[in-house]
Amino acid sequence: MSSVFACCMLASLKLSAAPAATQERFGMPDQQTVRGTVERVYSTWRLGMMRGDENAWRSATTRSRQAKVRNLIISQKGSFPHDFFHNQPEPPSLSNFKYIGTITGCGHRTLAATYVGNVQLGDAKAAETAYVLLMVFEDGKWKLDQSHMFNLTHLPEVKKRLHKRDLSVLKEQDGFHPYDAPPAVPAMCPAPQLIGKVFVDAPGRSIDMKINGVSAHQFTDERRADVISGGLRRGKNTISYSIRTDAKLDHPSMAIGLFVMPETPGNHPVCVFDHILDADDEARGGEFTFEIRNENIASMNPRFTGTPPQPFHAVPLKARPGKVAK
């Protein structure tokens, strides 16, 4: 089971300037008071994670994040909450960071608290990094939903303003923003027949997607793979999505792919649905029904000797150079 790192989802973000009009959405609370609140909630959440204390974790975590974490584990045929607390990395201690400031949103029902410190992400060298905690006011108290980390090395002006505690930068850069609205609580997904993942590479485009009427996904100018909530199933499956192209951004080729993931060691994933476009093609969404057959599952075995089944193509594939389309 891959680490889901609780409600604290660490991500590498792009920072971009927010339009001036959006800055009016944010409030500036008393920093000393809000810092105390944020750090009490984070400490409860962190200790719950470290000790495997489900009650402490739930008390400090939003309902939406609890449901998302549960669905993620169940959709990979794991056991919740056991697999959630098993082999999780220790969450960062805020004592290793400098508090910068907090802004609120959604009528003071959401907040984003920003800290800065030296962090080593993956195999990269330790670098000065922003650590942003996103919280929601729920059931009469603040709860942690998730967090983001991003490297400040290539953002010298932003870094300089953060160290000067110029809190206006928190309103100007979208990576420091709180939620516009509290996240919706997703429905509890059923246990999957087949473990599935959706892969999207959509530079310059935004995609809203739903798979089998259960698993909702949003992709914005990014390359990412998500676990399909509730998985895929043998026989008929459905996918619907809309695509919006941002004229201000480059939008080269685009790809969407749904994969059945192997559960037997040595087997490999198999693509059962794709939507592949070149840069000059118009990206259109739609609703599609596709089928997962026994041959799809059999082809995951490296010893499969039959003709590999083709995925369902949302748009016809173009002939490769030098080949004639049949």
C-alpha positions as CSV (number, residue, x, y, z in Angstrom):
1,M,0.0,0.0,0.0
2,S,1.5,3.3,-1.0
3,S,1.7,6.0,1.7
4,V,-1.3,8.4,1.6
5,F,0.3,10.5,4.3
6,A,-3.0,11.1,6.0
7,C,-4.9,14.3,5.3
8,C,-1.5,15.9,4.8
9,M,-1.1,15.5,1.0
10,L,2.4,16.9,0.1
11,A,2.5,18.3,-3.4
12,S,4.8,20.3,-5.6
13,L,2.8,23.4,-6.7
14,K,3.1,26.1,-9.3
15,L,2.8,29.6,-7.9
16,S,1.0,32.1,-10.0
17,A,-0.3,35.6,-9.3
18,A,-3.9,36.0,-8.4
19,P,-6.0,38.6,-10.1
20,A,-6.4,41.8,-8.1
21,A,-10.2,41.2,-7.8
22,T,-9.7,37.8,-6.1
23,Q,-7.6,39.3,-3.3
24,E,-10.7,40.9,-1.8
25,R,-12.0,37.4,-0.9
26,F,-9.5,36.9,1.8
27,G,-9.5,38.0,5.5
28,M,-6.5,38.7,7.7
29,P,-7.1,37.4,11.3
30,D,-5.2,38.2,14.4
31,Q,-2.0,36.4,13.7
32,Q,-1.0,35.5,17.3
33,T,-4.5,34.0,18.0
34,V,-4.8,32.1,14.8
35,R,-1.3,30.7,15.0
36,G,-2.1,29.2,18.4
37,T,-5.2,27.6,17.0
38,V,-3.5,26.2,13.9
39,E,-0.6,24.7,15.8
40,R,-2.9,23.0,18.4
41,V,-4.9,21.4,15.6
42,Y,-1.8,20.4,13.7
43,S,-0.2,18.9,16.8
44,T,-3.3,16.8,17.6
45,W,-3.4,15.6,14.0
46,R,0.4,14.9,13.9
47,L,0.4,12.9,17.2
48,G,-2.6,11.0,16.0
49,M,-0.7,10.0,12.9
50,M,2.5,9.1,14.8
51,R,0.7,7.0,17.5
52,G,-1.9,5.4,15.2
53,D,-4.6,7.0,17.3
54,E,-7.7,7.0,15.1
55,N,-9.8,9.0,17.4
56,A,-7.2,11.8,17.7
57,W,-6.8,11.8,13.9
58,R,-10.5,12.0,13.2
59,S,-11.0,14.8,15.8
60,A,-8.5,17.0,13.9
61,T,-9.3,16.0,10.3
62,T,-12.1,17.2,8.1
63,R,-14.9,14.8,7.2
64,S,-14.1,15.2,3.5
65,R,-10.4,14.2,4.0
66,Q,-11.4,11.2,6.2
67,A,-13.7,10.0,3.4
68,K,-11.1,10.6,0.7
69,V,-8.4,8.7,2.6
70,R,-10.8,5.8,3.3
71,N,-11.9,5.6,-0.3
72,L,-8.3,5.7,-1.5
73,I,-7.3,2.7,0.6
74,I,-10.5,0.7,0.0
75,S,-10.1,1.3,-3.8
76,Q,-6.7,-0.4,-3.6
77,K,-8.2,-3.3,-1.8
78,G,-6.7,-2.2,1.5
79,S,-8.1,-2.3,5.0
80,F,-9.1,1.0,6.6
81,P,-8.1,2.3,9.0
82,H,-5.4,-0.4,9.6
83,D,-3.5,0.2,6.3
84,F,-3.8,4.0,6.8
85,F,-1.6,4.1,9.9
86,H,0.7,1.3,8.9
87,N,4.2,2.5,7.8
88,Q,3.3,6.1,7.5
89,P,6.2,8.6,7.4
90,E,6.4,10.9,10.4
91,P,4.7,14.2,9.6
92,P,6.9,17.3,9.7
93,S,7.2,19.1,13.0
94,L,6.3,22.8,12.9
95,S,9.2,23.5,15.2
96,N,11.4,23.1,12.1
97,F,9.6,25.9,10.3
98,K,9.2,29.7,10.7
99,Y,5.6,30.9,10.9
100,I,4.9,33.5,8.2
101,G,1.1,34.2,8.4
102,T,-2.5,33.1,7.9
103,I,-5.3,34.3,5.6
104,T,-8.9,33.2,5.7
105,G,-11.5,32.7,3.0
106,C,-15.1,31.7,2.6
107,G,-16.4,34.1,5.3
108,H,-13.7,33.0,7.7
109,R,-14.7,29.3,7.3
110,T,-11.4,28.3,5.6
111,L,-7.8,29.3,6.3
112,A,-4.3,28.8,4.9
113,A,-1.4,29.0,7.3
114,T,2.1,29.4,5.7
115,Y,5.4,28.3,7.2
116,V,8.9,28.3,5.7
117,G,11.8,26.0,6.4
118,N,14.5,23.8,4.9
119,V,13.1,20.5,3.6
120,Q,14.5,17.6,1.6
121,L,11.9,16.4,-0.9
122,G,12.7,13.0,-2.4
123,D,16.3,12.7,-3.6
124,A,16.8,16.4,-4.1
125,K,19.0,18.5,-1.8
126,A,17.4,20.3,1.1
127,A,16.0,23.6,0.0
128,E,14.0,26.4,1.5
129,T,10.4,25.3,1.2
130,A,6.9,26.8,1.9
131,Y,4.6,24.5,4.0
132,V,1.0,25.6,3.7
133,L,-1.7,24.1,6.0
134,L,-5.3,24.2,4.7
135,M,-8.0,24.1,7.4
136,V,-11.8,24.2,7.5
137,F,-14.1,25.4,10.3
138,E,-16.3,22.4,10.9
139,D,-18.5,21.2,13.7
140,G,-17.6,24.3,15.7
141,K,-13.8,23.9,15.5
142,W,-10.9,24.1,13.1
143,K,-9.8,20.9,11.4
144,L,-6.9,20.1,9.1
145,D,-7.8,19.1,5.5
146,Q,-4.4,18.9,3.7
147,S,-1.1,20.6,3.2
148,H,1.1,21.6,0.3
149,M,4.9,22.0,0.1
150,F,6.7,23.8,-2.7
151,N,10.3,24.8,-3.3
152,L,11.1,28.5,-3.0
153,T,14.5,28.4,-4.7
154,H,13.3,29.8,-8.0
155,L,11.0,32.3,-6.3
156,P,13.5,34.8,-4.8
157,E,11.2,37.8,-4.6
158,V,8.4,35.7,-3.0
159,K,10.9,34.2,-0.5
160,K,12.2,37.7,0.3
161,R,8.7,39.0,1.0
162,L,7.8,36.0,3.1
163,H,10.8,36.5,5.3
164,K,9.9,40.2,5.8
165,R,6.4,38.9,6.8
166,D,4.9,40.9,4.0
167,L,1.5,39.1,4.4
168,S,0.1,40.7,1.2
169,V,2.0,38.2,-0.8
170,L,-0.2,35.5,0.7
171,K,-3.2,37.1,-1.1
172,E,-1.3,37.6,-4.3
173,Q,0.0,34.1,-5.0
174,D,-2.5,31.3,-5.4
175,G,-0.3,28.7,-3.7
176,F,-0.9,30.4,-0.4
177,H,-4.7,30.6,-0.7
178,P,-7.4,29.0,1.5
179,Y,-10.3,27.1,-0.1
180,D,-13.0,29.2,-1.7
181,A,-15.5,26.8,-0.1
182,P,-15.3,23.8,2.3
183,P,-14.5,20.6,0.3
184,A,-17.5,18.4,-0.3
185,V,-17.6,15.1,1.4
186,P,-17.5,12.3,-1.2
187,A,-19.8,9.3,-1.1
188,M,-18.3,6.2,0.5
189,C,-17.2,4.0,-2.4
190,P,-17.8,0.2,-2.6
191,A,-14.9,-2.3,-2.6
192,P,-13.6,-2.6,-6.2
193,Q,-13.7,-5.6,-8.4
194,L,-10.6,-4.4,-10.2
195,I,-8.0,-1.8,-9.0
196,G,-8.1,1.1,-11.5
197,K,-6.1,4.3,-12.1
198,V,-6.7,7.2,-14.4
199,F,-3.7,9.0,-16.0
200,V,-4.1,12.5,-17.5
201,D,-1.5,14.6,-19.3
202,A,-3.3,17.8,-20.1
203,P,-1.1,20.9,-20.4
204,G,-3.1,24.1,-20.9
205,R,-6.4,22.3,-20.2
206,S,-8.8,21.7,-17.4
207,I,-10.7,18.5,-17.1
208,D,-13.7,17.6,-14.9
209,M,-14.3,13.8,-14.8
210,K,-16.5,11.1,-13.3
211,I,-15.9,7.4,-13.6
212,N,-18.7,4.9,-13.1
213,G,-20.8,7.6,-11.5
214,V,-18.7,7.5,-8.3
215,S,-15.1,8.6,-8.8
216,A,-14.8,12.4,-9.4
217,H,-11.5,13.9,-10.6
218,Q,-10.3,17.4,-11.6
219,F,-7.1,18.1,-13.5
220,T,-5.8,21.6,-14.3
221,D,-2.8,22.1,-16.6
222,E,-1.0,19.1,-15.2
223,R,0.3,15.5,-15.6
224,R,-1.1,13.2,-12.8
225,A,-2.4,9.7,-12.0
226,D,-5.2,9.1,-9.6
227,V,-6.6,6.0,-8.0
228,I,-10.2,5.4,-9.3
229,S,-12.5,5.5,-6.3
230,G,-14.5,2.2,-6.2
231,G,-12.2,0.9,-9.0
232,L,-13.2,-0.6,-12.3
233,R,-15.3,-3.7,-12.9
234,R,-15.6,-6.5,-15.4
235,G,-18.1,-5.8,-18.1
236,K,-19.5,-2.3,-18.7
237,N,-17.9,0.8,-17.2
238,T,-18.7,4.5,-17.8
239,I,-16.7,7.7,-18.0
240,S,-17.8,11.3,-18.6
241,Y,-15.7,14.4,-18.7
242,S,-15.6,18.0,-20.0
243,I,-12.5,19.7,-21.3
244,R,-11.7,23.4,-21.2
245,T,-8.7,24.8,-23.1
246,D,-6.9,27.9,-21.7
247,A,-6.1,30.1,-24.7
248,K,-3.4,31.8,-22.6
249,L,-1.4,28.6,-22.1
250,D,0.4,26.3,-24.4
251,H,-1.7,23.2,-25.1
252,P,0.3,20.6,-26.9
253,S,-0.8,17.0,-27.1
254,M,-3.2,15.6,-24.5
255,A,-3.8,12.1,-23.2
256,I,-6.3,10.4,-20.9
257,G,-5.9,6.7,-20.1
258,L,-7.7,4.3,-17.7
259,F,-5.8,1.3,-16.5
260,V,-6.5,-1.9,-14.7
261,M,-3.7,-2.3,-12.2
262,P,-2.1,-5.6,-11.4
263,E,-2.7,-7.5,-8.2
264,T,-0.5,-10.5,-9.1
265,P,3.3,-9.9,-8.8
266,G,4.9,-9.8,-12.2
267,N,1.8,-8.7,-14.1
268,H,1.6,-5.3,-15.7
269,P,-1.1,-2.7,-16.0
270,V,-3.4,-2.8,-19.1
271,C,-5.0,0.3,-20.7
272,V,-8.8,-0.2,-21.2
273,F,-9.7,3.4,-22.4
274,D,-7.8,6.2,-24.0
275,H,-8.3,9.7,-25.4
276,I,-5.2,10.9,-27.3
277,L,-4.9,14.2,-29.2
278,D,-2.2,16.1,-31.0
279,A,-1.7,19.8,-30.4
280,D,-3.7,20.8,-33.4
281,D,-6.8,18.7,-32.5
282,E,-9.8,20.2,-30.8
283,A,-10.3,18.7,-27.3
284,R,-13.9,17.6,-26.7
285,G,-15.3,15.8,-23.7
286,G,-18.2,13.4,-23.7
287,E,-19.8,10.4,-22.1
288,F,-18.5,6.9,-23.0
289,T,-19.3,3.3,-22.1
290,F,-16.5,0.8,-22.5
291,E,-16.1,-2.9,-21.6
292,I,-13.4,-4.8,-19.7
293,R,-13.3,-8.3,-21.0
294,N,-11.5,-11.5,-19.9
295,E,-8.9,-10.9,-22.6
296,N,-8.0,-7.5,-21.0
297,I,-7.3,-9.2,-17.7
298,A,-5.5,-12.2,-19.3
299,S,-3.2,-9.8,-21.2
300,M,-1.7,-8.4,-18.0
301,N,0.2,-11.7,-17.6
302,P,3.6,-11.5,-19.4
303,R,3.1,-15.1,-20.6
304,F,-0.1,-14.1,-22.5
305,T,0.3,-15.3,-26.1
306,G,-2.9,-14.0,-27.7
307,T,-3.4,-10.8,-29.6
308,P,-3.3,-7.9,-27.1
309,P,-6.7,-6.3,-26.9
310,Q,-7.0,-2.7,-27.8
311,P,-8.4,-0.1,-25.4
312,F,-11.6,1.7,-26.2
313,H,-10.5,4.8,-28.2
314,A,-12.6,7.9,-27.5
315,V,-11.2,9.3,-30.7
316,P,-9.7,7.3,-33.6
317,L,-5.9,7.0,-33.3
318,K,-4.0,8.6,-36.1
319,A,-1.8,6.4,-38.4
320,R,1.8,6.6,-37.5
321,P,4.2,8.2,-40.1
322,G,5.1,5.6,-42.8
323,K,2.0,3.5,-42.1
324,V,-1.3,3.5,-44.0
325,A,-4.4,3.7,-41.9
326,K,-6.7,0.7,-42.4
